Amino acid sequence: MVSRILISIALLCSSVAFSQDENGLSFNQVLLVELTEEGVVVPEGKVWKVMSAVSEVSTLQENGESYFYVNSNKSELHQMSYWYNSSPNPDIMNSSTFSSTSAFPMWLPPGTILSLGERVSALSIIEFNTD
C-alpha cells in the first residue's frame, strides 16, 4: 500500500515536471530544409535546432570542404585533403586526410539566415515555437 502511494506520488511529480514549459519552447515539427544561395530565414516565433546536414563527401582524391553559412559566417562540417607522390611510379601515393567537426546540434534564434555553401544541400531541423 505504501509503495503504491510512493509510486503514485513519483508519477505525479514526474508528469508535472515534464508538462512544465520552463524554457518557453514547445515542439512544432521536424523539417528537412533545402539550402539556397538567397538563404532560408528562421521564422519569427520559432527556434530551430539543427541536428545534421545532408552533405556530399566526394572521394578523397579531391581537395575541398563541406560547409554552409549562418548569417554569412562559414560553418564547416568536413575538410578533405589529398596529396600524391611525384614519383615516376603512379601507384605510389601519400596519405589523404579527412577531418570532421561537430557543429551539431546548433540552436538558431528567429531571423537567423542559413545559406548554401559547398557540398551541403539540406539541413535536418527540429522546429520549436517560442510562444
C-alpha positions in Angstrom: 0.0 0.0 0.0 2.8 2.4 0.9 4.7 1.5 -2.2 1.6 2.3 -4.4 1.3 5.7 -2.7 5.0 6.4 -3.3 4.8 5.3 -6.9 1.7 7.5 -7.4 3.5 10.5 -6.0 6.6 9.9 -8.1 4.5 9.6 -11.3 2.6 12.7 -10.4 5.8 14.7 -9.8 7.4 13.5 -13.0 4.4 14.3 -15.1 4.2 17.8 -13.6 7.9 18.2 -14.3 7.6 17.1 -17.9 4.5 19.2 -18.6 6.0 22.5 -17.4 7.5 24.6 -20.2 10.3 26.2 -18.3 12.2 27.5 -21.3 9.2 28.7 -23.3 9.8 26.3 -26.2 7.3 23.7 -27.5 7.9 21.2 -30.2 6.4 22.2 -33.6 7.7 20.0 -36.4 10.6 18.2 -38.0 12.0 19.8 -41.2 14.4 19.0 -44.0 15.3 22.4 -45.2 17.0 22.7 -48.6 19.6 25.5 -48.6 19.7 28.2 -51.3 22.1 30.9 -52.3 19.5 33.5 -51.3 19.2 31.9 -47.8 16.5 30.5 -45.6 15.4 32.5 -42.6 14.3 31.1 -39.2 10.7 32.5 -38.9 9.6 34.8 -36.2 8.1 33.0 -33.2 10.3 29.9 -34.0 13.6 28.5 -32.8 15.5 25.9 -35.0 17.6 23.1 -33.6 19.8 22.0 -36.5 20.6 18.3 -35.9 22.5 17.2 -39.1 23.4 18.1 -42.6 22.9 16.3 -45.9 26.4 16.6 -47.4 28.2 15.2 -50.3 31.6 13.8 -49.3 33.5 13.1 -52.6 36.3 10.7 -52.9 39.4 11.6 -51.0 41.2 12.2 -54.3 39.8 15.7 -54.3 40.6 18.6 -52.1 37.8 20.6 -50.6 35.5 21.1 -47.7 31.8 20.9 -47.0 30.1 23.9 -45.3 27.1 26.2 -45.2 26.7 29.7 -44.0 25.0 31.0 -40.8 24.4 34.8 -41.1 27.3 34.9 -43.7 29.7 33.0 -41.4 31.1 29.8 -42.6 30.0 26.7 -40.6 32.4 24.0 -41.7 31.5 20.3 -41.5 34.3 18.4 -43.3 37.6 19.2 -44.7 39.4 16.9 -47.2 43.0 17.0 -48.4 44.7 14.7 -50.9 48.4 14.5 -51.7 50.1 12.4 -54.2 53.7 11.3 -54.7 55.5 12.9 -57.6 57.4 9.6 -58.0 57.6 8.1 -61.5 55.6 5.2 -60.1 51.9 6.3 -60.4 50.8 3.6 -57.9 52.7 5.3 -55.0 50.6 7.8 -53.1 51.0 9.7 -50.0 48.2 10.0 -47.5 44.8 11.6 -47.7 43.2 13.3 -44.7 39.6 13.8 -43.7 38.6 15.9 -40.8 35.1 16.4 -39.4 33.9 19.0 -36.9 31.0 18.6 -34.6 28.8 21.6 -35.2 25.6 19.9 -34.2 23.3 20.4 -32.5 23.1 24.1 -33.4 20.4 26.3 -31.9 19.3 29.2 -34.1 17.0 32.1 -33.0 14.4 33.8 -35.2 15.9 35.9 -38.0 19.0 33.7 -38.5 19.8 33.2 -42.2 21.1 29.8 -43.4 22.6 29.8 -46.9 24.2 27.4 -49.4 27.9 26.8 -49.1 29.8 23.8 -50.7 28.7 20.2 -50.6 25.8 20.7 -48.2 22.4 20.6 -49.8 20.0 20.5 -46.8 19.7 20.5 -43.0 17.7 18.3 -40.7 15.9 20.6 -38.3 13.6 20.4 -35.3 11.4 23.5 -35.1 10.1 24.8 -31.8 7.5 27.5 -31.1 8.7 30.3 -28.7 5.2 31.2 -27.6 
